[in-house]
Amino acid sequence: MRLSQTDQQFNKNNVSFSGNKTLYVPKKVFSSVENMDSVKQRLALGAAALAFQPAIDYFNPMVDEKTRKFSVLKTVVKAVVGTASGLAIRGAIIKYTAKKMENPQKFLSIIKDSKLKESVAEILKDEEKKKKFRENLGTAFGLLGVAVGDFTFDMPMARYSIHHVAEALGMSDAEKKEAK
């Protein structure tokens, strides 16, 4: 199959994924996301949640006005608390991982499996590979930390914050119970 000059130019500037239909995604989108660490990705997700979800909740025609207002309140508080705790936990763990990897020999002494130790030692010899390994390891540990943090900190803090923000905005207990 021969592509027209317009299609050739379009394909040169985009990455295509094939399925039942072809979806074109600009390369710039991939390159910008590819260069983001997990902290920046979490910030982008939090910003998107704050930008769109409250509007979706507010204009939901399936519920009454009190429920919509309380839903917007809950969404905003959960997005703020979730983003803040996600950023703090990820950032702290990524920095901790980077600190632990400053001394490669000490870091390698933690690894007990000889084949794994050999593979990691090989990675740590190359600065570029070492940097990527450190970032990926920090991100993996950061995600584990966030999973634990969601249950131990994030959920209780969101519930506490929702209660106090609703109180500060003058929502009565009856309104809060009605909106649930």
C-alpha positions, 0 to 999 in steps of 0.5 A, a space after each residue: 500500500 502506498 501512502 499519499 505525501 500528506 499521510 507520509 508527513 503525518 506518519 513521520 510526525 506521529 506514532 500510530 497504534 493499530 487495532 480496529 482503528 488507527 489512533 495517532 498520538 503526537 510524538 511530543 506527548 510521548 517525549 514530554 511524559 517520558 521525561 517526567 519522573 513519578 512525582 511530576 506524573 502524580 502532580 499532573 494527575 492531581 492537576 487533571 483531577 482538580 481541573 475536570 472531576 469537580 465539574 463532572 460532579 457538579 453537572 451530574 444530572 442524576 443527583 440533586 443539588 445538595 448531593 452535587 455540592 457535597 460531591 464536589 467538596 469531597 472530590 476537591 478535598 480527596 484530590 488535594 489530600 491524595 496529590 499532596 500525600 502522593 507527592 510527599 511520599 514519592 518524593 521522600 522515597 525517591 530521595 532516600 533511594 538516591 541517597 542509599 545508592 550514592 555508595 554503590 558498594 554499600 548498596 550492592 552489599 544489601 543484595 544477597 542473590 549473586 546473579 542479581 548482584 552481578 547484574 546490578 553491579 554491571 548497571 552501576 558501572 555506566 553512569 547513564 544506566 545507573 541514573 535510570 536504575 536509580 530513578 526506576 528503583 525509587 519510583 517502584 519503592 515510591 509506588 509501594 510507599 504510596 500504596 501503604 500511605 493510601 490506607 494509613 494516611 491518605 484515607 483517614 486524612 481525606 475523611 477528616 478534611 472532608 468533615 472539617 471543610 464541610 463544617 467550615 462551609 456550613 453544611 449541616 450533619 443532615 445535609 452531609 448524611 443526605 448527600 452520602 
